[in-house]
Amino acid sequence: MRALVVGAGPTGLMLGGGLAGLGAEVAVVDRDGGPGADGTWERRGVMQFGHAHGFRPQVSQVLGARWPAALATWRAAGAETVEIEVPGLGPVSGGMLSRRLVFERALRTTAARTAGLDVRQGRVEQLVERGGRVVGARVDGAVVDADLVVDATGRSGRLGRSETVLGGDCRIAYVNRTYRLRPGAERGPMTSPIAWFGSFDGYLVIVFPHERGHFSVVFVRPTADAALKELRHDAVFDAACRAVPALATWTDLERSVPTSPATAGGALRNTYHPQRLLPGLVSVGDAVATTAPTAGRGIAMAAMQVDELLRLLAEDRAGAASVAEPFGAWADSQILPWVADHVAMDDAAALRWQGHDVDLSGPLPSDLVVAAADVEPRLRPYVGPYQMMAALPATLTPVEPLARAVYRRGWRPPYAEGPGRDRLVEIIEDAHSAAA
C-alpha cells in the first residue's frame, strides 16, 4: 500500500510510523521543514507548539504497540513516565511528562531512520481524484500517487472537511510561560502526580511539569474578560505568579528561571467533523476533533484514532480506499463523546465565571461530578477511569445523582489559595504602573 499523509505533526508522524510498520510505503508531507541545523524549531502556524501539553497514557501505549522505536527515542530524550493509583483501575501509567518540542523532535528523529517512511517538506495544493475516488495529491506542482491519502492537517483543514456537527468557541483563552528548575531544585506543589491545578474565582491556573526540570505555568481566563488579557506581558505575568502562593514557589528565581516570554493562546474551539466518506481519503487527529486544552485530551484522542485506523488497515489492507466508513463509525462512538463532554463543561464553566451558581436544573457537567468525588467516595470508582480516558463520559451518568446530592447540600469546590479575579486585576494594574 502507498500512503500519503498530509501533515507532519504528532498525528501524521505517529500514523506514518505505524503505517511503515505495516509494510506500507509512506510519504508524509508538511510545509514545515523540521528543526533547523542549529536545533531551533519555530513550527510556523502551530500556535500551541511551545505551549504546555499533557501526554496521557494513550500516547505512550500506542507508540509502544505501533512504533516502539519512537517511544524509546522519546524516553532517551528525557520524557518521564508517571505511575499513579486510580480508584477503579489500580496502579496505572499516568502518562508522560514532556514538552511538545521534545516529543515531536523524537518522532522526527525516529522517522528519519524508519524504513519505508519518507518525511518531506512540501505544499499540498489539492487532492487528485479519478473514477470517483482520491488517488493522490498534487504536491508542489507534481502528482504524488497513493492508495490512501490521510488528512492530518490539524485544525487548519487545508484539504477541506465536512461540516462541524458539534462544537464551537470554547470561550476561553490562556497565557503560557515556560521555566526550568535550577540544578538540584525540587518541584513545587502538585495537586496530582502530573500537575498542579488551581481553580479561582474567575480564572484557572495549571502548572505542567515536563522533562528534565522544565515546566509550564498557564493562566486560563474567559475570553470575555479583557482585563486578564494583560497577563501576556512578562512583568504582569510575574506579578500574578508572585500573588498565587503555589506559583510563587514554582517560579521563585532562586528555584527556577524563565525559558520563554509569556505567550497567549486563543481561538480555541471544541469541534467534531465526521468523515467525508470520499473513497481513498480519511481524516484523523485534529482534522476530526479538537477540544479545549484544559483537560489535555488532544494528543491522546489523536493517538486513539491512529491506533484504530492502523487496526482497521491491518485487518483489511485491500480495503484502504473504503476505510473511512468503519473508522468514521468508530470515531462517532469513541471520539465524539469527548467533544460533547468538553462542550458541556466549557459552557457551564463560562456561566460560573460570570457569577452564576452551579445549575442543578439539568445534568451536571463531568468536571463537577469529578470535583464532588473529593467528598463523596462512592463516585471515585467511576471518576478514576473517566479521568484516565479509560471509560467514556457516559460512565459517570449512573452516579451523577450522587454528585447532584452533594451540590444540593450546598457544597461547592473550594478555590485554591490566591487572589480572586477582581484582586488579580488590581495586581495587573499595579504591575503596569510599576513598569511604566
N, C-alpha and C positions, 0 to 999 in steps of 0.2 A: 504494500500500500504506500502511495505517495501522499504525504500530508503537508499542507501549507498552513502554518499557524501565524496569524496576523496579530502581532503584539508580543513583545518580549519582556513583559512584566512578570510578576510571580506566577500568575496563572498560565501564561503562554509557555514559560520555561518549564514549569512543573509538568505540564501536559506534553511538551516536546520531549523531555527526558523520558517520560513514561511511554510515549509512542515509540521512541527509539528502542526502548526495552522490549517492545512487542515485535521488533524487527522491521518497523516502518522506516521509510526514507523520509526524513523530516526536515523541512526548511522553516525556520522561524524568522520573520521579518519585522523590523521595528525601525522607526525614524531615528531612534536614539542609538548611537554607536557604542554605548557601554562606557566603562571607566576610561579616562584619559591615560596617557603614558605616565603622567605624574601621580596617578592614583585618584585624582579628583573626579567627581561624577555629579553633574548637575541634574540630570533627568528632567529636561525641559518639558513643561506641560504636565508634570506629575506633581501637583501642589503638595501632596502629602508625603513625598519621598523622604524628606528629612524629619518628618514628624513622628511622634510616638506610635508604635504599633504593638498590639498584643498578638502573640503566636500561640494559639490554643493547641491542645494536644493533637487535634486532627491533622495539623500541618506536618508535624514530625512523624506521625503514624503513616500518613500517605507517602511521604518521602521514603520512609523506611521500607515500605512494601513495594513501591513503584520505581524509586530511583535512589537506592541506598548510598550510592557514591556521593550524591549531593548532600544527604544528611551528614555523612562523615566529614565532608568539606566544611559544612556549616559549623559543626561542633568543633572542628580543628581551628576555626576562626574565632572561637570563644563562646559560641552560643551555649547557654546553660540550661540544663533540664531541671524542672521543678517537680518534686513529688509532693502530693497533698492527700489528705484524708477527706473523703467526700461522703457524707451520710447517704446511704442507699447504694453506694458504689464501693466503699472501702478505700484503700490506698491506690491512687492512680496518678498518672502523669498529669501535671497541671499545665503543661506546655513548655515553651522555650523562652528564655529571656535573651533578647537580641534587638539591635537596631535593624530597620529595614535595609539600610545600606549594606550591612554585613550579610544579611540573608540573600539579597539579590546578587551581591558580588560572589557569594558561594555558588549560587545557581549558574551564573555566567562562567565562572571558573570551571565548574564541572562540565558544563555544556561544551566547552572548547575541547575537552578530551573524551567526549562521548561519541562512539562510532554511530554513524547514521544520523547525527544531529548537526545541522548547519545553521548557526545564528548569524544573520547578516543584516547590515544596515540598508534600508531602502524605504521607498514610499509606495504603498499600495494604492493605486489610483482607482481601480474598480474591479468588481468581480467579473469573471468571464463565464458566460452561460452558453450552453449548447444543448439542443434537444430537450429543453425543459429542466435542466439541472446545472448546477455550478460545476465547472470543470477546471477551475483555476482562478488566477487573478493577474491583472496587469501590474507589474512592479517596475517602477522607473522606466516605463515605456515598453517593457518586454513581457510577454505572457509566460507565467510560470504555471505549468500544468499540475493538477493534483486530483487525486481520487476523493479527497476530503479537504475542504477549506474550513478552518476554525477561526471564528471571530473572537479573539481575546484582546480586543482594543480597549477594554475597560469602559469607563464612564463616558468617554467621548463618542462611542458608537459611530466610528468613522466609516463602517461598512453598511450603515443603515440598521434599523432594528424594528421590531414590532411595536405596537402601541403599548404604553405603560398601562398595565391592568390594575396596579395598586401602587399607592405611594404619593410622594410629593415632597415639598420642602420640609426638612426636619425642624426648622425654626430655631436652630442652634448654630452657634459659631464658636470658635475656640482660638486661644493663643498658646503656642507651644514654645518652650525653650529647652535646650539640651545642656547637660552638665556632665562632668566626670569627677568622681571622688578622687581626692588626693591619695597618694600611696599610703597604704595602711589604714585609711579611714573606713569606718564601718558605715553600712547603710543607715538611713534614718528610719523613722517609724513606718510600720507596714500594718495595714488592716487585713491583709491576706498574704499568702505566700508569693503572690505575683504583683501586688500593687498596694499603694496607699490611696484610699478613696475617701474624700470628704465632701459631704453634702452640706450646703449652707443656704441661708435664706436668700434666694435669688441667683445662685450660681453653684457650680460644682468645681472641684479640683481633683485631679488624678496625678499620682506620681507613678511612672512606669520604670522600674529598674530594667536595665539592659545588660549586655555582656561587659565583663572586664571593667566594672565601675562606672560605666556610662548610665545615665538616666535622663528621663524627660519629665518636666513639670508642665501640666496642661490645665489652663483655666477654661471652663466651658460656660458660656453665657447665652441667654436668649438673644436672637438676632435683633429683636425689638429694643434691646437695651443699649442705646448708643453710647452711654457714658462708660460702660465697661469695655467698649471697643478700644479705649485708650491704653489698655494693658499691652498693646502691641509695641509700646515704647519701652526700651530696656530699663530706664530709670524707674518707670512706673511699675513694670513687672517686678523689679527688685523690691520696691517698697511693698507691693502686695504680698510677696513671699515672706518678707520680714513680719508682716502682720498676722500670718497664719502660723501658729506655733510649730506644727509638723513641718511646714515648708521652710521655716526659719532654720530648723535643724538640718534638713537636707541641703539647703543652699548656703549655709554658713561658709564664708570664704576660707575659713580655716579647715573646712571639711571637703569642699568641692570648688570647682572652677567652671564658669560657663564655657561651653564649646560652640555656641551659636547665639545669634541675636534672637530676640523674641519675634516669632513669625506667626502670622494669622492664618487660619484655615476657615473657609466658608463655602457657600454654595453647596451645602450638604443635603443630600436627598435620600429618602427611602424609596426605592423603585424596584419593580419586578417586570421583566419583559419576557413573555413566552417565546418559545422557538418559532421561527418563521415557517418552518416545515418546507423549506426550499431544498430539494434533493441535492446532496453534495455539500451542504453548508450547515454548520452547527455553531451556536453561540455558547460561551462559557465564561465563568467568573463575573466580573462587574458588568460585562455586557448583558448578563442575565439579571443580576440582583445587586443592589447596593443598600447599605444601611448606615445609620449614624455611627460614628466611630466610638461612641461612649462605651459600648459593650465589647468592642474588639472582636467582632464576628466576621469581618470582611474576608481576610485571608483564609480563615477556617472554612467559610462557605465555599470559597474558590477551591480549596483542597478537596472538599467533599464532592464537588462537581467533577473535578479532574479524576478522582478515583472511580466514580460511577461511569463516566464516559469511557475510561480505559477498560473497565469491566465489560461494558457492552461491546466494545470493539474487539476485545479478546475472545468473546464468545462467538462473534459473527463478523469476522474481518471482511467478508464479502459484502456485508451489509452497511459499509461505511456511508454510502450515499443516502441511506434512509435512517441513520442512527439518531437524527434529531427527534424523530417521533417518540421512541421509547425514552430517550434522555429527557425530552420535554415533559413527558408524563411523570417521570421520577422527580424532576425539579419542581413541578407543580405541587407535589405532595411533600417533598422534603426540604425545599428551599423557600418557597412562597410563604409558608407559615412563619418563618423567622422574620421576613419583611413585615408581614401583618403584625407580628408581635412588636416590632420596633415602632410601627406607625401608632399603635395604641399607646405604648409607653411615652413616646415623644409628645403626642397630642395632650396626654394627661399632664405630663411634666410642664408643658408650656402654660397650662392653666394654673397649676400650683405656683409657678414662678410669678404669675400675675397676682397672686394673693388669694386664690381660691383654695378652699379646703379640699380634702380627699372626697371625690364624688362616689357616694355609696348607692347611687340610684341605678348603677349598672355594674357589670363585671369589673373587678379591679384589674389594672394593668399588672403585668408579670413582675415588674420591679417592686411593686408594693406588696405582692404576695411574698416575694423573696425577703423583703425587709421584715415582714411580720414573723418570719421564722426565728428571729432573734428572741422573741418572747413566746412563741408557740412551737414547742419542739415537734409536734406531730406533723408540721409542714416539712421538716428537714429531709426526710427520705425522698420527697418529691422535688424539693427545691434543688438538691445536690445534682441529680442527673440533668435537670434543666439547665442549671448554670454551666455545666460542662458541655452542653450541647449534645449530650448522650441520649436525650429524650426530647421530643418536640414540645413546644409551648403548651399544647393541649394536655400534657401530663399534669399540669397544675389545675386544670378545670375541676377535678373531683374534690380538691381541698381548698378551692377558692372561698367557699363559705366559712371555713375555719379562719382564714385571714380576714374576711369581712367582719367576723365577730370581734376580732382584735381591734379593728378600727372603730367599730360601733361602740366599744367600751371607752373610746376616747384616746387610745394610744396613737402616737404619731412617731415616725422615725426621727430620732434626735439629730440635731445639727452637730457637725464637728466643731471643735474649739476654734474660734476665729471670728472675724467681723462679718456681719450680715451685709447685704447688698448696699444699703444706704451708707454705712460706715466705710465700706470699701470705696465708694465713690468719693468720700471725703479724703481718704488716703491717696487716691489717684489725683485729686485736685491739689493736695499738698505737695505731692511729688512733682507735679508740673510746675508749681510755683517755685519750688526749690531749684529746679533745673533751669528756670528762666534767667 
